[in-house]
Amino acid sequence: MRKWFNHIPAKFPEFQRRYEAELTSAAMQDDIRQLISWVRESDVTLLYAAKDEQYNQALILHRFLTNRSRMMH
């Protein structure tokens, strides 16, 4: 998916949609619950290798975890 995106800003909305679909898949739920647990307990640093600070997977993951954490309260 990252290779398809290739950090082309015009592809970001579709990349986000695909990445969020992956994050909500049944296979990812145990990992997502663990990440949310860590986020609630302490600061978590999300790393990314992209040079672009506006279009990267860490931003998507941050928003996703923040929204999911709020929903689980």
N, C-alpha and C positions, 0 to 999 in steps of 0.2 A: 504494500500500500504506500509506504514512504517513497519507494522508487517511482511509482506511478505519479505521485504528487510532485516530486522533484522540486519542491519549494517554489512552485509557480503560483503566485497569489490568486490568479483566476480560478485555480483548481481547489483553493482552500475550502470553500463551502461544501463541496462534494467530499473532500478528504475528511472534514469534520463529521459529516453525516455518516460516512463509512466507519470512522474510528469510534464514534459513539455507539453505532450498531454493534461493533465488536465488544465494546465495554459493557454493553447490556446483555450480551449473549449469556446463556446459562453456564457455559464453560468458564466464564470469567468471574462469576459471582462470589466465590470464596475469596479470590484475590482482592476483589473490590471491597468486600467486607473488612478484610485485614487492613487494607490501605485506609479506609475510613476510621477504623479503630486507632491506627497510628496518628492520623490527622487530629483526632479528638484528644489524644493524650499529649501531643507535643508538636513542635514545628516540624514540618517535613519539607525537604528540599527536592524539587523536581528539576532534573537536569535535561538538557537537550543539546544536540550538537549543531543545530541549525544556526546560521549566522543571523537569520531574520528573527528579531524579537517579537514580531507581530503575528507571524504565521508559522506556528510550530505545535507539535503534539503536546508539549508541556502545558500550554495555555488551555488546550481542550481538556486535558486530564484535570487540571486545576478546577476549571468551571464544573466539570462533571462531578468531581469528588465533593466540591462545595455544595452543589445542588442536592446530591444524593445524601450527604450528611444531614442537611436541613430536613429532607423528607423523612429520614429515619428517626427523627426526634419525636 
